[in-house]
Amino acid sequence: MTTATATQARPTTGALGEQLLTLMRALDSAEDQTLARWDGAYGDAQEALIKLLGTQRWPRGMAMEAINYAMTQGVTLREAMYANQTG
């Protein structure tokens, strides 16, 4: 792993969250459906996203609801988090 240089943009927490969500979507639709299992790569990616949201003071339950909403509705993580907050 390399460190970012002064000219290289460092990813924001939001950008990393969207990348994890994109990974979850790819795993969910992968040809090898063993990747989409909760006890496999999909579950690991989801857990990483829950932990990332935890750094932003999102409780585990709310994070899981937002992730589920984003996955089922096809929206961005930011949109799902907003929807989760506003009901």
KEGU-384550 format. One line per 4 residues: number of its first residue (from 1); for each residue x, y, z of N, C-alpha, C, O. Coordinates in steps of 0.05 Angstrom, whole numbers, plus 5000, padded with zeros to 4 digits. Layout:
<pts>
NUM	X/Y/Z/X/Y/Z/X/Y/Z/X/Y/Z  ...
</pts>
This chain:
<pts>
1	5017/4977/5000/5000/5000/5000/5018/5025/5000/5038/5026/5015  5011/5044/4984/5027/5068/4982/5013/5091/4996/4988/5091/4999  5028/5111/5004/5015/5135/5016/5009/5155/4994/5022/5156/4974  4988/5171/4999/4980/5191/4979/5000/5214/4979/5011/5222/4999
5	5006/5223/4955/5024/5246/4952/5007/5271/4953/4983/5271/4953  5021/5294/4954/5008/5320/4956/4990/5325/4932/4970/5339/4935  4996/5314/4909/4980/5319/4885/4958/5299/4882/4941/5302/4864  4958/5278/4898/4938/5257/4896/4915/5263/4915/4919/5267/4939
9	4891/5262/4905/4867/5267/4922/4863/5243/4940/4864/5220/4931  4858/5248/4965/4852/5227/4984/4822/5223/4985/4807/5242/4986  4813/5198/4985/4784/5193/4984/4771/5201/5010/4782/5198/5032  4747/5212/5007/4731/5220/5031/4717/5195/5042/4716/5174/5029
13	4707/5197/5066/4692/5176/5078/4667/5169/5060/4661/5146/5057  4654/5189/5050/4631/5185/5032/4639/5170/5007/4624/5152/4999  4661/5177/4995/4670/5163/4971/4677/5134/4976/4670/5117/4961  4689/5129/4999/4696/5102/5006/4670/5086/5011/4668/5062/5004
17	4650/5098/5023/4624/5085/5028/4611/5078/5002/4600/5056/4999  4612/5096/4982/4599/5090/4956/4615/5067/4942/4602/5051/4929  4641/5066/4946/4657/5045/4934/4649/5018/4946/4647/4998/4932  4646/5017/4972/4638/4993/4986/4610/4984/4976/4605/4960/4973
21	4592/5003/4973/4565/4997/4964/4566/4986/4935/4552/4967/4929  4583/4998/4918/4586/4988/4891/4597/4959/4892/4588/4942/4876  4616/4954/4909/4627/4927/4912/4605/4908/4921/4603/4885/4910  4588/4915/4940/4566/4898/4948/4547/4892/4925/4538/4869/4923
25	4542/4912/4909/4524/4907/4886/4537/4888/4866/4523/4871/4855  4563/4891/4862/4577/4873/4844/4577/4844/4854/4572/4825/4840  4582/4841/4880/4582/4815/4892/4554/4802/4891/4551/4778/4887  4534/4818/4895/4506/4809/4895/4498/4798/4867/4482/4780/4865
29	4510/4810/4846/4503/4801/4819/4525/4785/4805/4523/4779/4781  4545/4777/4821/4567/4761/4809/4558/4735/4798/4539/4722/4807  4572/4726/4778/4567/4700/4766/4570/4678/4787/4553/4660/4788  4590/4680/4803/4594/4661/4825/4578/4670/4849/4587/4687/4864
33	4554/4659/4852/4536/4668/4873/4545/4661/4902/4532/4670/4921  4566/4645/4905/4576/4640/4932/4588/4666/4943/4591/4669/4967  4595/4685/4925/4605/4711/4934/4584/4728/4947/4590/4746/4963  4559/4722/4940/4536/4739/4949/4525/4730/4976/4506/4741/4986
37	4537/4710/4988/4527/4699/5013/4534/4718/5037/4555/4731/5036  4517/4717/5057/4521/4733/5081/4546/4725/5096/4560/4741/5108  4553/4699/5094/4577/4689/5108/4602/4689/5090/4622/4677/5096  4600/4704/5068/4623/4706/5050/4631/4734/5044/4629/4752/5062
41	4640/4739/5020/4651/4765/5013/4630/4787/5016/4637/4809/5024  4605/4782/5008/4584/4802/5011/4581/4811/5040/4580/4835/5046  4580/4792/5058/4577/4798/5086/4601/4814/5097/4598/4832/5113  4624/4807/5087/4648/4821/5096/4648/4850/5086/4655/4869/5101
45	4639/4855/5061/4637/4882/5050/4616/4898/5065/4620/4921/5071  4593/4885/5072/4572/4898/5087/4583/4906/5115/4578/4928/5124  4597/4888/5127/4608/4894/5154/4628/4917/5153/4628/4934/5171  4644/4918/5132/4662/4940/5128/4647/4967/5125/4655/4987/5136
49	4625/4966/5110/4609/4990/5107/4595/4999/5133/4594/5022/5139  4586/4980/5148/4574/4986/5174/4595/4999/5192/4589/5018/5206  4619/4988/5192/4641/5000/5208/4648/5028/5199/4653/5046/5215  4648/5032/5173/4654/5058/5162/4632/5078/5171/4639/5100/5179
53	4607/5070/5169/4585/5088/5178/4587/5093/5208/4579/5114/5218  4597/5073/5223/4601/5077/5251/4620/5099/5258/4618/5112/5279  4640/5103/5241/4659/5125/5245/4645/5152/5243/4656/5173/5251  4621/5152/5230/4606/5177/5227/4583/5178/5247/4564/5193/5243
57	4585/5162/5268/4566/5161/5290/4538/5150/5282/4518/5158/5292  4539/5131/5262/4514/5118/5255/4513/5092/5270/4530/5075/5267  4492/5088/5286/4489/5063/5301/4486/5040/5281/4476/5043/5259  4494/5016/5290/4493/4992/5273/4466/4988/5259/4465/4983/5235
61	4445/4990/5275/4418/4985/5264/4411/5005/5242/4400/4997/5221  4417/5030/5247/4411/5050/5226/4428/5046/5202/4418/5049/5179  4453/5039/5205/4471/5033/5183/4460/5010/5166/4460/5012/5142  4451/4989/5179/4441/4966/5165/4415/4973/5149/4412/4964/5127
65	4398/4990/5161/4374/4999/5147/4381/5015/5123/4369/5012/5102  4400/5033/5125/4408/5050/5103/4421/5033/5081/4415/5038/5057  4437/5014/5088/4450/4997/5068/4428/4980/5053/4429/4978/5029  4410/4969/5068/4388/4953/5056/4372/4971/5037/4364/4962/5015
69	4366/4995/5046/4350/5013/5029/4366/5019/5003/4354/5019/4981  4391/5025/5005/4407/5031/4982/4408/5007/4963/4407/5010/4938  4411/4983/4974/4412/4959/4957/4386/4953/4943/4386/4946/4920  4364/4956/4958/4338/4949/4946/4327/4971/4928/4312/4965/4909
73	4333/4996/4933/4322/5018/4918/4341/5028/4896/4333/5044/4879  4366/5019/4896/4385/5027/4876/4394/5056/4878/4400/5069/4858  4394/5067/4902/4402/5095/4906/4430/5096/4918/4442/5076/4925  4441/5120/4919/4467/5124/4931/4465/5120/4961/4444/5121/4973
77	4488/5116/4973/4489/5113/5002/4480/5139/5016/4465/5138/5036  4487/5161/5005/4479/5187/5016/4448/5190/5016/4436/5198/5035  4436/5182/4993/4407/5184/4991/4394/5164/5011/4373/5171/5023  4405/5141/5014/4394/5121/5032/4397/5131/5061/4378/5127/5077
81	4419/5143/5068/4422/5154/5095/4402/5176/5100/4391/5177/5122  4398/5193/5081/4378/5215/5084/4350/5203/5087/4336/5212/5105  4343/5184/5071/4317/5171/5073/4313/5158/5100/4291/5158/5111  4335/5146/5110/4333/5133/5136/4329/5153/5159/4316/5147/5178
85	4341/5177/5156/4338/5197/5177/4311/5210/5176/4300/5217/5197  4299/5213/5152/4274/5228/5150/4250/5209/5151/4227/5219/5154  4254/5183/5148/4232/5164/5149/4217/5164/5124/4198/5149/5121
</pts>
